[in-house]
């Protein structure tokens, strides 16, 4: 693909997103944006101090709607900031800066974006965060995969469940299937995840793809927590997780036939992006992992766009968790 075509498509994406945001932006509430601070509720027990400080600084700037301060966290060599649910990549620093410059100043002052969990370090990380409804027209709870170089973001990909978003707007702004990107530019950066998180991510997704619940369950601690943000389900304990996976993997989007895309994080935690199983109809998602001192998975959280699931599959997976 030529550089001119890439730039043209990136400009088109920015324009469409700009139109969507202009429809969503509400009136300012008269508060002083410089005074906005988000709720400090983030669990940083599986993050380095540097990662905690970086994301605190980033989300403070974003919640204050400060374009310059927000963009100072991105490398001038930014590869992409991608919304994996809507299929919109903002490739390059200039594309992201243009979007923020146009719409951040118009966001209502009450609009906040803040982290709830940070896993990893300033080489690569998973960050769970919330965007309040004032920013994009509905509450978004997101898992982002973030890669750094020299302390700046070079790749950021957001995953969230489209079922929680306004249906009409979702269908209006989601990229058509024919134009939905298949490459999230993970190949354009140097892998920066630790050996420990790479190993357990590869083992886990390999077991998922093979439909091998027993092997997968051995990677969890005895009291592990398994949660699916898209299905709003939670399974407690290694034995319960194995029983659930035994029946869920044949139809789950991350199960049989799914493939590993990209790993981020350190020995404390992180996670991996994945390509969805062809039979499930979900293009991909992300799985966040917290590791204990033994290197076992103490908590798994996954999210993907459940709007792409067949209704029967969605109901079936939820019932399996209840069982």
N, C-alpha and C positions, 0 to 999 in steps of 0.2 A: 504494500500500500504506500502511495507516495506521500511525502510530507505535506504537500498542498491539500491532498484529500483528507488526511488526518486533521489538519487545522480547520478545514471547512466543516467536517462533521462535528468537531469539538465546538465550533462556533454555533452550529445549529442546535446542539444539545444545550449550550448555555442559554440560547434564546428561548427555547421551549421551557426550560426550568425557570427562567426569569418570568415568563408569562404566568406559569403556575403559581409562583410565589407572589406575583402582583395580585392575583385573584384571592390569595389567602391572607395577605397582610391586612391587619386591622388598624384602627386609629391608635395613636400613642396615648398612653394613660396619664401623661403629664409628670411621670416620675423622672428622677435624674438617673440616666443610665449609668453614669459613673459610680453610682452608689449601689448598684445591684450586686449582690453576692448570692450564689446558689447554696442550697442546703448541703452541708458537709457531712454526707452520710456514706461516703465510699468505703468499702472494705478494701484495705491495702495490705492485708496480711500476707498476700502472695505476690507482692510487688517490691521492687527495689525502691530505696529512698529517692533515687533520681527519677524513676518513673512516676512516683507519687507527686513529686514536685513539678514535673513537666506537665502532667495532666491537670493538676490544680491550677497552674498558670494558664494553660490553654483554655479550660472551661470558664475560668474567671473572665478572660478576655472575650470569649464568645458570648457569655451571659451579659456582659456589659456592651455588647454589640460594637466592639472596638475593632475595626477592620485591620488597622496597622498592627495592633498587638496580636490579633488572632493569626494573621499571616506570618508574623515573625517566627511562628513555630514550624513553618513549612520550609523545606529546602527550595532554593531557586531551581534546583534540578528535580522538583517534584515530578514523579512519573504519572500518578493518577490519584484522584479522590473519586471513588466509585460508589454509587448506590446500587448494590447488587439486587435489591428487590425491584426497583423501577427500571433497572438496566440502563442507567445513565452514568457514563464515565466522564469526568471532567479531567481531561488529560493535560497536564502541565500547570505550572504555577500561575501563569497569566489567566487561564480560564477560570480557575478557582478565585483568584483575586478579583476578576471582573464581576463574578456573581456576588461575592460578598460585598464588594464596593457598592453595587447597585441596590442591594436589598437589606443588608444588615442595618443601615441607618433608619429604615422604615419599619423594622420590627417593633411591635408594641413593647413598651418598657418592661412589662411583666413577663415577657418571654424569656425562659431560662433553658440552658443546656448544662447538664451536670453529670459527673460520673457516679456510679453506684458500686462498681467493682473494678479493680485494676489487677491484671495478671501479667507479670513479665518485667522487663526492664527497658532501658532506652536503646537497646538494639532492636527489639521487637516485643510486641505486647498485644494482649486482647483487652479492650476497655468496654465495659458495659455502661451505657449512659442513657439518660432520659432527655428528650426534647419535649418541653411542655406545649400544649395545644396552640399557644399564641404564635409559635414560630411557623408551623407548617399545617395548621388546620386540624390537628388531632394529636393526641399524645403518642409519641413514638418511644418504644423501649428497644434499644439497639445494642448489638454486639459488633464492635469494630475491630478489624485486624489491622494493626499498624506496624509499619517497618520504618526504621530510622537509619540515617547516615550522619555521622558527626553531630548527633544531638538534635537533628531536624527530621521531620517526617518526609519520607520519599514515596511512600505508598500507604493509602488508607482506604479500606473497603468496608462499607457498612451493610449489615444484614439485619432485617427486621421482618416481622410477620405482617403481610399486607391485609390480613383479615381484620386487623384492628383499625384500619384506615377507612376513611369515607369511600364507599364503593364507587360512586360516580366519578369522583376525582381520581381515584386509583386507575380506573380504566381510561380516563382521559390522558393522563400523563405518563403511564407506564409505556416503555418502548415496545413497539409491536414485535411479535416473535421473530419476524424476518430480520429485524434490525437489532435484536437483543445481543449484546456482546458475549462472546464465549471466552475471550481473553481478558483477564483482569490485571494483566501486566506483571504477574508474579515472576515471569522469566526475565524481566528487564532489571531486576535488582539482585544483589548478592544475598543468599540465604543467611539469616542472622540468628536463627533459633538455636538454643543450646542442644547439645547431643542428647540430653535426657528427655527433653520435651519432644524432640524429633523421633526418638526411638519409641516412646510410648504412644505417640500419635500414629505413627506408622503401624505399630502392632494392633492398636485398637481399630483403626479404620480398615486394616486388612482383615481382622476377624469379622467386623461388621459386613464387609463386602462378600465374605465367604459364607455368611449366615451362621457363623460359629459363636453361639452365645456363651458356651462354656469357656472358651479361650478368652473371649472379651471380658467375662465377669472376673476372671482371675487377676485382671489388671486393677480391680477396684479394692479399696479397703473394706473391711467388714461392715462398717457403718456408713458407707458411701451414700451420697444423695445423687439421684439421676433426675434431671428436670428437662422438660421439653416446653420451651416458651411458646411455641406455635400451637401446641395442643392444650396448653395450660394444665399439664399433668406432672406429677412427681412420684417417684418410686424410691423407697427407702431400703437400704441394706443390700449387701452383695447377693444374697439368695433371691430377694425379690427382683433385683435387676436382671439376674440370669433368667428367671422365669419370664419376665416381660420381654427380654430380647429374643428369647427362643421363639416366641410367637410373632414378634413385631418385625424382626429383620427381613423376612421375606417380602414385606410390603412397605417398610419404612423408606423414605427417600434417601437416607444415608446408609441403607442396608445393602442387600444383595445387588451387586453390579455397580455400586457407587465407587468413586475414586478419590484419592487424596489430591488436593490442589496445592496447598501451601501451609507451612507450619510457622507459628510465631511463639515467642515466649522464652522462659528460662527454666531453671531447675525447680522453681517454686510453682510455676504454672504458666498457662498460655492457652494454646489451642490450635486448631487446624481448620482451614477451609476445605470444602469437598465439592466434587461434582456429583449431582444427584443420580440415583439409579434411573436408567432409561425407562423402566416400567412404571415409575412412580409419578412422572410428569413434573417433578420439581427440578429446576435447573441446578440448584446448589444451595449450600448453607454453610454454617460455621458451628463448630463444637468447642466450647471453652472447657478447660480442664484445670482443676486445682489439685496439686500433688502434696502428699504428706511427707514426713521425714524419711520414709522408706521408699519413696518414689512411686507409691500407689496413688490411684485416682481417688480423692476423697469427695470430690464434687464434679459432676459433669452437667453442663448446661448447653443445650443446642437450640438453634433457631433457624428458620427458613420460611419461605413464603407459603403458608398453608392454603392460600387461595388457589394455588396451582394443584393441590391435591384433589382427587375425586372425592365427592361427598361420602361415598361408601367407605373409602379407605380412611378418611379422617375419622369417621364414627368408629370404625373398627379399631383403629389405634388407640383412641380414647378409652374404649371399652376394655381393651387389653390392660391398660394401666389401672383401671378400676378393679379388675380381677386380681 
